[in-house]
Amino acid sequence: MNTRELIDRFEKGEAVIGIVGLGYVGLPLILTYGKKKFKTLGFDIDPKKVEALKAGRSYIKHIPTARIKELVDSGSFDATTDFNRVPEADALLLCVPTPLNKNREPDMRFIVSTAEGIGPHLRKGQIVVLESTTYPGTTDELLKDILERTSGLKAGEDFVLAYSPEREDPGNPNFDTQRIPKVVGAMSAEGLEAAVALYRAALDKVIPVSSTRVAEMTKLLENIFRSVNIALVNEMKVVCERMGVDVWEVIDAAASKPFGFMPFYPGPGLGGHCIPIDPFYLTWKAREYELNTRFIELAGEVNTNMPHYVIERTASALNAHKKPLNGSRILVLGAAYKRDIDDMRESPSLRVIELLQETGAEVSYHDPYVPRLPKMRRYNLDMESVALNAKSLHSYDAVIIVTDHTNVDYEMVVANAPLIIDTRNATRNITTGRDKIVKA
Ligand SMILES: NC(=O)c1ccc[n+]([C@@H]2O[C@H](COP(=O)([O-])OP(=O)(O)OC[C@H]3O[C@@H](n4cnc5c(N)ncnc54)[C@H](O)[C@@H]3O)[C@@H](O)[C@H]2O)c1
């Protein structure tokens, strides 16, 4: 396959960039290519998202509607549910979900259905890049097989097949998609050249690697590294608390070492679409090679126990006030999995709420970005965010800070709530009322 023409189209900014899966990963890619004046075509199976985007509306808090609207109005971005339009794109970047199933094994349904959706419409001379996080071998086994079978074309001969992990960090003001270095691996040297040209056209830095499997494993290593280190500080937190030492102060002090230490912070448990899930993609694949991933399992165990730890700390703090958890009125502050975003996928808040309800506590939550907790895959909480003010705070027996959104007035929370369980050290700078704060 002559990839020269494709590379030229990327270098001249003439290529149409197709993004499949218009979510937290796909939309920032649309904006990034849009900024470089590329035409973009978004595909999604959810007609509601497509409708909103076509009307110039963002449905994700940190992705500004104004930027989507600008692209739609200028005619450089269109969104569709119609896979017949696949041939219009020169590149197809697949950004679909890769969750775990009930048995905590990779759920490849979305990758399979995407491949089956685009395969029949694939044409010669296109490049397909998988961006979803997954186990090594997904691109050159699973994806390749489906695309070749459904298109009648050959990867590496008729079209380029590559893998490039997504490192998007939603809401991070210092690193947007353009500034995050992009690792990419392809199935041939020529294909890699095309893949590098595709990303170089819009991103500041591209790091080519020797295969799709290296690129797939790179992403897993990054997220396993985070999961293991978070588990380590969570374990340290429990030990420190028992010994009467403030783990946060310890971490800050250790972070003064200019080499060989990188701070990670404890919390109420892991959340989000990546860290609690991705490591288990490797665990599953390693079994095929008769290997156990013990660090991953241990980190999972420690991190999964954190919401239970928060409940235990809450129960003992209430006990000191001569109150049982059963029947107590508890406010959970924050539903999103991390600060200043509206994403509550896998959020530890949900588990904390569920565990509190199981004990018989009367639970409410407040989150400025999550007005409702709808029915989700694992949770069926069906709750609405309640008001947060001095009067309402007095009516609770305890407030548990699970997400440390920056626009919450923690001084007001401490001044008015009878008891505060702080899982994020959000109250670190508050000087009055410290005797009411319990760290967990
Ligand atoms: N969210 C993050 O911050 C982040 C960061 C790095 C990597 N990732 C990885 O990126 C991938 C995508 O994650 P996300 O957070 O963007 O997910 P998301 O749920 O926000 O978006 C995925 C989109 O894909 C659509 N979709 C599902 N099946 C489809 C199909 N067959 N054809 C077309 N569209 C389809 C869904 O409707 C949805 O809009 C996952 O593998 C995730 O692990 C996510």
The ligand as an SDF file (V2000), in Angstrom:
LIG
                    3D

 44 48  0  0  0  0  0  0  0  0999 V2000
  -12.3460    9.2380   29.9410 N   0  0  0  0  0  0  0  0  0  0  0  0
  -11.0470    9.3330   30.0510 C   0  0  0  0  0  0  0  0  0  0  0  0
  -10.5420   10.2220   30.6940 O   0  0  0  0  0  0  0  0  0  0  0  0
  -10.1070    8.3590   29.3580 C   0  0  0  0  0  0  0  0  0  0  0  0
   -8.7290    8.5880   29.4180 C   0  0  0  0  0  0  0  0  0  0  0  0
   -7.8680    7.7220   28.7750 C   0  0  0  0  0  0  0  0  0  0  0  0
   -8.3940    6.6180   28.1030 C   0  0  0  0  0  0  0  0  0  0  0  0
   -9.7360    6.3850   28.0770 N   0  0  0  0  0  0  0  0  0  0  0  0
  -10.2200    5.2380   27.3110 C   0  0  0  0  0  0  0  0  0  0  0  0
  -10.8310    5.7160   26.1260 O   0  0  0  0  0  0  0  0  0  0  0  0
  -11.9380    4.8890   25.7670 C   0  0  0  0  0  0  0  0  0  0  0  0
  -13.1990    5.7260   25.6300 C   0  0  0  0  0  0  0  0  0  0  0  0
  -13.5190    6.2820   26.8820 O   0  0  0  0  0  0  0  0  0  0  0  0
  -14.4970    7.5120   27.0690 P   0  0  0  0  0  0  0  0  0  0  0  0
  -14.3100    7.9700   28.4520 O   0  0  0  0  0  0  0  0  0  0  0  0
  -14.3510    8.4820   25.9610 O   0  0  0  0  0  0  0  0  0  0  0  0
  -15.9130    6.7770   26.9210 O   0  0  0  0  0  0  0  0  0  0  0  0
  -17.3430    7.4910   26.7430 P   0  0  0  0  0  0  0  0  0  0  0  0
  -18.3290    6.5320   27.2720 O   0  0  0  0  0  0  0  0  0  0  0  0
  -17.3020    8.8800   27.2720 O   0  0  0  0  0  0  0  0  0  0  0  0
  -17.5220    7.6150   25.1790 O   0  0  0  0  0  0  0  0  0  0  0  0
  -17.6030    6.5270   24.3440 C   0  0  0  0  0  0  0  0  0  0  0  0
  -18.6200    6.8170   23.2520 C   0  0  0  0  0  0  0  0  0  0  0  0
  -18.6320    5.7070   22.3470 O   0  0  0  0  0  0  0  0  0  0  0  0
  -19.9520    5.5270   21.8900 C   0  0  0  0  0  0  0  0  0  0  0  0
  -20.0640    4.1980   21.3220 N   0  0  0  0  0  0  0  0  0  0  0  0
  -20.2490    3.0080   21.9440 C   0  0  0  0  0  0  0  0  0  0  0  0
  -20.2980    2.0170   21.0300 N   0  0  0  0  0  0  0  0  0  0  0  0
  -20.1390    2.5820   19.8250 C   0  0  0  0  0  0  0  0  0  0  0  0
  -20.0930    2.0820   18.4990 C   0  0  0  0  0  0  0  0  0  0  0  0
  -20.2310    0.7740   18.2490 N   0  0  0  0  0  0  0  0  0  0  0  0
  -19.9220    2.9460   17.4910 N   0  0  0  0  0  0  0  0  0  0  0  0
  -19.7910    4.2770   17.7420 C   0  0  0  0  0  0  0  0  0  0  0  0
  -19.8210    4.8100   18.9680 N   0  0  0  0  0  0  0  0  0  0  0  0
  -20.0000    3.9760   19.9950 C   0  0  0  0  0  0  0  0  0  0  0  0
  -20.7800    5.7890   23.1310 C   0  0  0  0  0  0  0  0  0  0  0  0
  -22.1280    6.1050   22.7830 O   0  0  0  0  0  0  0  0  0  0  0  0
  -20.0430    6.9740   23.7550 C   0  0  0  0  0  0  0  0  0  0  0  0
  -20.5450    8.2160   23.3060 O   0  0  0  0  0  0  0  0  0  0  0  0
  -11.9980    3.8020   26.8420 C   0  0  0  0  0  0  0  0  0  0  0  0
  -11.2730    2.6960   26.4040 O   0  0  0  0  0  0  0  0  0  0  0  0
  -11.2940    4.4430   28.0130 C   0  0  0  0  0  0  0  0  0  0  0  0
  -10.7350    3.4790   28.8670 O   0  0  0  0  0  0  0  0  0  0  0  0
  -10.5990    7.2450   28.6770 C   0  0  0  0  0  0  0  0  0  0  0  0
  1  2  1  0
  2  3  2  0
  2  4  1  0
  4  5  1  0
  4 44  2  0
  5  6  2  0
  6  7  1  0
  7  8  2  0
  8  9  1  0
  8 44  1  0
  9 10  1  0
  9 42  1  0
 10 11  1  0
 11 12  1  0
 11 40  1  0
 12 13  1  0
 13 14  1  0
 14 15  2  0
 14 16  1  0
 14 17  1  0
 17 18  1  0
 18 19  2  0
 18 20  1  0
 18 21  1  0
 21 22  1  0
 22 23  1  0
 23 24  1  0
 23 38  1  0
 24 25  1  0
 25 26  1  0
 25 36  1  0
 26 27  1  0
 26 35  1  0
 27 28  2  0
 28 29  1  0
 29 30  1  0
 29 35  2  0
 30 31  1  0
 30 32  2  0
 32 33  1  0
 33 34  2  0
 34 35  1  0
 36 37  1  0
 36 38  1  0
 38 39  1  0
 40 41  1  0
 40 42  1  0
 42 43  1  0
M  CHG  2   8   1  16  -1
M  END
$$$$
